[in-house]
């Protein structure tokens, strides 16, 4: 009887935009972003798919909402990261964002695919600018720093190559034409986390290189 009451309580929980988006994130984490459809979300929530359109008008609105939810999680994570100076604060925030992306490895691809930028991204970059200016940067140099950071504030890097399965074999077939690229791939390929070359070591190497260079320019 108690179990039946709990089930009834869950079923009576009102449908909301937040519930729909939370279900979408769970599906993406479990089965990938391609599995996120209105039909699948409706099935997981125990409602008709059409009822979801009262909260999100279609697939684009759904994916925009998932992107907003992802960025909100990033903002929550980076908000808890501290540091003694501007470099330590930004480093901590970027690595905190990276942990969010590792929990949601579909995140970089989603953010790169959306035409609209979640407003939370602007507020996050505004805070980064504030940290730089408070650390002694001019707005001109801080602007250049944002370009140098690229997507690292969001916890991932844009890959030069978006290699798919079998790319190593493809390179081996043209090793005589691309000897240096083939040699690099043979020596550096590892299990990717958020991209072909995206390991924590490489992420931190790039981040520290940029931060140290900016400190020299600031000084």
Number of C-alpha atoms within 10 A of each C-alpha: 6 7 8 9 10 11 11 11 11 12 13 9 9 8 15 13 15 13 15 21 24 17 19 27 25 16 19 20 17 11 11 15 21 9 15 22 18 21 15 16 24 18 12 14 17 11 14 14 15 11 12 21 15 11 16 19 11 14 13 12 13 22 22 22 21 26 25 19 19 23 24 17 16 25 20 13 19 25 15 10 17 14 12 7 13 20 19 14 17 22 22 20 26 25 23 22 25 25 18 21 22 15 10 19 20 17 25 21 13 15 20 13 12 13 9 10 14 19 11 18 17 11 12 19 14 12 14 20 19 15 18 25 15 12 14 14 20 13 13 8 16 20 13 11 19 16 10 14 16 12 15 21 25 27 21 26 21 17 12 9 9 10 12 9 7 8 12 14 11 11 18 16 12 11 14 10 11 12 12 11 12 19 13 10 16 13 9 9 12 12 11 11 14 23 20 18 23 18 16 15 10 12 19 15 11 14 22 14 11 14 19 12 12 19 14 8 10 14 7
